[in-house]
Amino acid sequence: MDFDEDRMDTPEFARTVRDLERITRDIATRYIVQGVPLTWRVLLAIEAEALADLGFAGRHESALRELFARPADMSFPETDDLVDFGTSNALPPVFVFAVDAYDCAARAGHPELAVAVAH
């Protein structure tokens, strides 16, 4: 399939987003229930696992999946420092889903898992 941005409002795109969000949240939850804070290394591991999910690959065309890959020029540190995006509002989708999962856990009684944000 030849994919372009005009197709981003299609049902296929919406299904792909929901699927990737579910996969990402499931992966993040494994870390959350163990009390693992969201470090850059953990976030990058979540991203790698979510995008490599075989079910995700089997359910969605490669052109759709490629839309969710982080651009090569968008790099993040591979450290054990806690994630802090500062004032950034340009994040890969998997990052957004993972950070939201951690924020939900923090609001549900695990404040130690809150992700730092600039105010």
N, C-alpha and C positions, 0 to 999 in steps of 0.2 A: 504494500500500500504506500502510495506517495503521500506523505503527511505534511501539512502546512498549518500555520497558526489559525487559519479560518476554521479548522476542524476542532478547535479547543472547546467549542460549546456543544459538542456532540455527546450523545449518551455514552459512547465508548470512552471518551475522555473522562467523563464524570465517574464511570465505573472504575477506571484505572486509578483515579485519585482516591476514591473510597477504599479500594483494595490496598493501595500502597499505605494509606493512613492506618488501616487495620493491622497490616503486617508490621509497620513501624511501631505502633502502640503495643502490640504483642511482644515484640522484641524488647522494647524499653521496659515493659512491665517485669520481664525477667530480672533486669538489673534493679528495678525499683523495689521489688519484694525482698531482695537481698540487701537493701540499704546502700547500694552502690551509688555514690554521687555522680552527677553528670560531668565528667571530665572530657577534654577534647578527644582523648584516646577512646573513651567509651562511645562518644557521639559518632566518631568516625567508624567505629566497629558496628554500631547500629545501622548507620548508613550503608556500609558495605554489605551487611547481611540482608537488609531489606531489599536492596537493589538486585542482589544475587539470588533472591528467593525463587526456587524452581517453579513453584505454583504461580507466582507473579509472571514469570517468563512464559509459562505455558498458557496463561489466560489472556495475555495482551500482546499485540503486535509490537515488534521491535521499534517501529517508528514512534509509537506511543510511549514505550518504556524509556526511550532515549530523551524524551522531553523532561524526565525527572532526574537525569544524571547531572551532577554538579559540573558546571563549566570548568575546563582545565585551568583557567586563569583565576579561579576562585579557590584559594588555598587557605587552610586553617592549620594551626599548630598541632603536631602529633605529640602532645604532652599529657601529663597527668594533672595539669592545672585545671581548676574548675572552669567550666564554660562561662564566658562573659562576652556577650555580643556588643556591649556598650550601646551606642546609638544606632547600630546597623539595623536596617529594615529590609535588606536584601539577603534572604536566606534560602538555601535549597529546601524544597518541600519536605524531605525526610527530616531535616533539622527542625523545621517548624513543628512537625508532628511529634517528634521525640521531646522537644522542649515543652510542648503543651502537656504531654503525658507526665513529665516531671512536675510541672506547675500544678497540675490536678492533684498529684500525690501530695505536694506540699500543702495545698489548701485543704486536703482531706486528713490532715493531722501529722504530716511528716515535714515540718518546716525545714529540716536539715537538707531536704532534697530540692529546695527552691533554687532556681537558676537566677544568677545575678543579672540585673538589668539596670541600665542608667535611667535616671529620672530627670 
